[in-house]
């Protein structure tokens, strides 16, 4: 019945600052498929799933903190080489919560974007 998750949308407050983070720091490539909506945003294709950044001043999902708490709401992205990914984050001095040994079968790395959105990267 289900094929998977099509996209995840997250709120951001400063689109240019967020795009710099997602593109330069994380290495995501912006998709040209985004329609000309009447609000600012950006789309990124990650495998079969998209990440949508949306600027929405009246939105209610911003956490109000950039503290990394792995039990707080987040989404996860699978990476091919977790050690290479960690090295990239260190190059950009991104704070991480590194959990190579945990109760899952995969190595987890948690980060916060400039607006406090939590993302887990795993392998």
N, C-alpha and C positions, 0 to 999 in steps of 0.2 A: 504494500500500500504506500509506503513512504520511500522516497529515493535518497533523502539526505537533507541537510540544511542548505538552503539556497544562499542566504546571506545573514549576517549579523550587523545590526546598526548600533552605533554608539554615538553619544553626544560629545561634541567638542565645543570649546568656547572661542578659540582662535584658529581658524582653518589653516592659515599659512604656517603657524607654529606647529600644528598637528601634522600637516603634510610634510614639513621638514623632518619631523621625528619619524614618521612612518616610511618615508622615502629614503632619506639619507642615513638615518640610524638603523632602521630595521631592513632596509633594502627592498621594500615593496614597490611595485610599479603601478602607477595610477592607470586605471582603465579609461578608455575613451568612450565607453558605452553609456555613460551617465547622461540621461536626458537633461534638457535645459529646464530644471525645476525652478520655482520662484523662491528658492532658499539655497544658501551655499552648502556645498558638501563635496565629497570625493568618494570614488569607488576604487577598490583594489580587488583583483582576482587572485585568490589563493587556492590553487588546485581547482576543485569543483565548487568551491564556496567563495562568496564575495564578502568583503568587509566594507560597510558603508559608514563614512563619517558624515555627521549631520550637525549643522549649527542651528540650534533651536533654543532661543533665550528663555522660553517658557517651559522647557523640558524639566522633568523631575528625576532623572536617573543619574545625575552627577553625584558622586560619592562625597565630595567636599573634602577629600584628603588624598594624598598620594602615598600614604602608608601602605606597604605591601602586606596584605593579610590573605594567605592562600585559601582561607575558608570564606572570604567575601565573594560576591558575585563576580564571575570572570568567564571568559571563553578560552579555548585552548587551540593552539596551532601546532601541528606535528612538523618537526624539522628533520632534514636528512642527517645532519651532523651536529649534535648538540654541543660538542666541545668547540667546534669552529664558530658556532653561533654565540657561545659564551665569550669567546675571544673578541668577536665583533662588538658585543655589548661593552666589554671592558675598554676597548679602543675609544668608545664614545662616552665612557664613564657613566654608564647607566647602572643605577642601583638594581641589584637582583636578589632574589631569595632563591638560592640554589638548593635543590632537594634531590641529590643523586640517589640517595637511599631512603625510600619511603615505603608505604604499604602497597603502592601500585607496582606494576611490572615495568614502569618507564621512569626515566630521569626527568624531573620537572624543574623548570626555571620560571619563576614568576617575576614580572616587571609591572611598572605603572607607567602609563603614558602621561603627557603633560597635564591632562585633565583628571588624572586619578583613575582612569579606566584600567582595570587589571587584566593582564593577559598571561596565560600560561603557555609556555613553549615546552614541548616534550619530545622524547625519542625513546 
